[in-house]
């Protein structure tokens, strides 16, 4: 596992800061907590987490929606070099393929559910706020729509304004969590984001 971790670290050196190796480590921390609570195989989940973003395109790139599928395919190639059975490789690859929010799929396996929950938790809370503005800065998006910053009278469009991403996706994630442990943690982190938005309303 140490060799796999080092291989992933090198692969992700050029990734943006929202999808770098530290993102992987945070997701791993989340996944380990979930796996212990849900009594899942930590070794299998660790491999899935390490490889879930092994191929990652910028959000503005048309290939972005295929990142999870391509990561799953690449994971199969990488895992053949390590001591995983074909069944384990299938489980890990399927979990990676289905974890993406944009695919709109609920994973069938516990490994997939935990990977998806762990990855989504890193989109929430204080770190979620930081990642959102990091991505939007890289994409050169304005912070908010000056006429309706908090989407009170319009449909959110997060391709144009950063705050819209909270209303289009982030605040809704708690409804998509798979595990009981994940749901509890998601609610805690979303409360932090709601407090941030309340503070921001006072300032703008």
Secondary structure, 3 states (H helix, E strand, C coil): CHHHHHHHHHHCCCCCHHHCHHHHHHHHHHHHHHHHHHCCCHHHHHHHHHHCCCCCCCCCCHHHHHHHHHHHHHHHHHHCCCCCCHHHHHHHHHHHHHCCHHHCCCCCCHHHHHHHHHHHHCCCHHHHHHHHHHHHHHCCCECCCCCCCCCCCCCCCCCCECCHHHHHCHHHHHHHCCCHHHHHHHHHHHHHHHHHHHHHHHHC
